[in-house]
Amino acid sequence: MVPPNKLAEIGIEDFQLLEESIGPVPKAKMPLKSTFQQQLSSAQASCYTRETIDCYTAAQKNKGVIMVEYFVNKPAPVATPVPRSILVLGLALLSCVADGALRHHIGLSDRRSLIYGSGAAVTVFDVTKHGAKADDKTDNAEAFIQTWRAACDSGAPAKMVIPGGTFLTSPVVFQGPCKSTEPIVFEVQGNVKATTDLSEYSSEQWILFEIIDGLTLNGGGTFDGQGSAVWKYNDCHQNKECQPLPSSIKLSKVKNAFVHEISSVDSKYFHMHVTSCNSISIHNINLTAPANSPNTDGIHISHSDGVHVTSSKIGTGDDCVSIGQGSTNILISQVFCGPGHGLRYKCIRLLTSSLFLDWTYTSVGSLGKYKNEEDVSGIVVTNCTLFNTTNGVRIKSYAASDPSQALNITFKDITMDSVKNPIIIDQKYGSRNGAPSRVKISNVHYQNIKGTSTSDVAVSFSCSSLVPCQGVELVDIDLAYIGQKANMPLSASCLNANIVKSGGKQNPGCN
């Protein structure tokens, strides 16, 4: 069930997929007070509200995107004609292909009204009023912290603003809890640039937001990690005991956050790390780094629930989105991956340290190191195209790994274009002769997977003999062989896999 007081950003298909994966989502009744509805030329979406301000989408299938911000937990005042939930409509074509990436976002002109439907006045805290200088040389960490504390501790609706210009800063922590009951806004209009002296980084991140309930990070600005100055010090590809470089932006123990309309370039390590968080919506962001930049994952998610990543462009030297252990109810939709490894090699990777689901690349990190891994469940990946990749949608676990589970996973409406291994479950990773994997994989749905394979084995399930895969569903699989072997028929290899339902085309299908 989608929790209350969360940021939801779902098209009608994604909404249905969440219901299929994690159970029914409570729907609001017809409005008691008001109805919001706006017609777009090629899409329609509506949000019906009631006193508890629960919202749901009625978007036309595959046409509309609705973004609803849940920032309140109490009934709206009876005398208030406009509820405190705010509806923003956008039009998006659902595709990850570069040629098909088209997004049009229609917002409200008043940023304050976007967050504070109650009409409460917003106090703006400008970093330049606290000593920050946009000269590209002054370390503004102290000024940033002073501005944040003034905003966070004010007790009133607050917005911290980093205006136009280039602001250099060493590592900084923006810590809550904040005193206002309204979400705090962190608006970046200019460029925030990281220092490059690694001796200044005593922790694993550059910008840290932690212990905050209600955060909006936006503004159209850019976080520049200046990673090109330090990537040469990353030796993790050959040193298992390496010290990772700092990530650019980290959200830790944050609830009810909306991250949108920001950019991150040339991160030293991950662009964004979301950990121990709840109800996070990431929408319309742009993350870029060169294809040869090491470990510059776009977004890494771990130990978190209810994270949605939608309508964003990510092109880095590593994965677009990686999902680690303890992550539940994750939605990845309309993510444009590329250029760089993001599209060609690593569109999305879902993993625990003993299990990972990877599309588009064969190489993985050192997984299976730890005991007592948390499960991964409720994962929905939809509406993407993979081009000229080694692997398509893949679930992977180490042989002889400790017990854990991966369950309730859906891959739907995915196009394979010259993919070597379109559909794979591999539970012998790391050793072909070791003990069987103890990762239990169940309730996995492959729906409407079509396109072309460069391998004659387009579906390959190599599940554990100790805990066979359960509840694997194949529906509308339509793949064609375009490899170099003349007249080679397409085939499927299904070992220790319990196929519970097959429908539509089965080309190839498991016998």
Buried (B, 14 or more C-beta within 10 A) or exposed (E): EBBEBBBBBBBBBBBBBBBBBBEEBEEBEEBBBEEBEBEBEEBBBBBBBBBBBBBBBBBBEBBBBBBBBBBBEEEBEEEEEBBBBBBBBBBBBBBBBBEEBEBBBEBEEEBBBBBBBBEBEBBEBBBBEBEBBBEEEBBBBBBBBBBBBBBBEBEEBBBBBBBEBBBBBBBBBBBBEBEBBBBBBBBBBBBBBBBBEBEBBEEBBBBBBBBBBBBBBBBEBBBBBBBBBBBEEBEBEEEEEEEEBBBBBBBBBBBBBBBBBBBBBBBBBBBBBBBBBBBBBBBBBBBBBBBEBBBBBBBBBBBBBBBBBBBBBBBBBBBBBBBBBBBBBBBBBBBBBBEBBBBBBBBBBBBBBBBBBBBBBBEBBEBBEBEEBBBBBBBBBBBBBBBBBBBBBBBBBBBBBBBBBBBBBBBBBBBBBBBBBBBBBBBBBBEEEEEBBBBBBBBBBBBBBBBBBBBEBBBBBBBBEBBBBBBBBBBBBBBEBEBEEEEEEBBBBBBBBBBBEBEEBBBBBBE
